[in-house]
């Protein structure tokens, strides 16, 4: 799930130095982690606002706060799980993998 959310984040918010392109998933009305998460969390009024704005080429219609909160929560949970491992070598290995994907 983390990889899909990260890929969608990079595609949606155009981090060209990371992916080599400017992403426009939201503007292009693609199904992504963001729209699924928004529909999961939204009340009826918020869903109406989403449908009024999703798939339009206006940069003000694209927001990223929920993803950043999600990413940070997942990172903290993974870090705690890694630090609970009894082997320092395993901890170091897992932390090196995590560092490669966190905030990529």
Buried (B, 14 or more C-beta within 10 A) or exposed (E): EBEEBBBBBBBBBBBEEBEEEEBBBBBEEBEBBBBEBBEEEBEEEEEEBBEEBBBEEEEEBBEEEEBEEBBEEBBEEBBEEBEEBEEEEEBEEBBEEBEEEBEE
